[in-house]
Amino acid sequence: MEEKRKHKRLDINVKVEIERIDEDNITTVKYMDVEVTNISKTGLAFRMPDVEFEIGTCFDAKIQIWTKETIDTVFKVVRSNRLEDNTYEYGCIFVGMTDTDALKIEIYQLFNDVE
């Protein structure tokens, strides 16, 4: 199967706290931790047990990367998949991230590819 992504997804251990944003840009949920399955400079995928979000849902996120720095970003759910164990897996794109923060992810990818 041909890869459609423009940027390689990395399987890395990062901590992500998310807070849902509604149509009026008001946060509706306190920050919660999610299990990130992969990340790239343009998006991420994560899993959450027993919590279903609609396609198009936006989140304010704090991503603690491998250097222990925190990246503040906004992302939107573009794909949702319910797994057999009632866990939901979401594919998301970043809609608000600085170029500097995207570069941090890209640099990690370059070093990861060399290993």
URTAFEN-V893144 format. One record per backbone hydrogen bond with DSSP energy under -1.0 kcal/mol. NH is the residue of the N-H (numbers start at 0). CO is the residue of the C=O. Records with the same first field share a line. If there is no record, write none. Layout:
NH: CO  CO
//
This chain:
9: 38
11: 9
14: 63
16: 61
17: 31
18: 59
20: 57
21: 25
24: 21
27: 19
31: 17
33: 15
34: 46
36: 44
37: 44
38: 9
39: 42
43: 91
44: 37
45: 89
46: 34
47: 87
49: 85
55: 76
56: 53
58: 74
59: 18
60: 72
61: 16
62: 70
63: 14
64: 68
67: 64
70: 62
72: 60
73: 95
74: 58
75: 92
76: 56
77: 90
78: 90
80: 88
82: 86
85: 82
87: 47
88: 80
89: 45
90: 78
91: 43
92: 75
93: 41
94: 73
95: 73
101: 97
102: 98
103: 99
104: 100
105: 101
106: 102
107: 103
108: 104
109: 105
110: 106
111: 107
112: 108
113: 109
114: 110
//
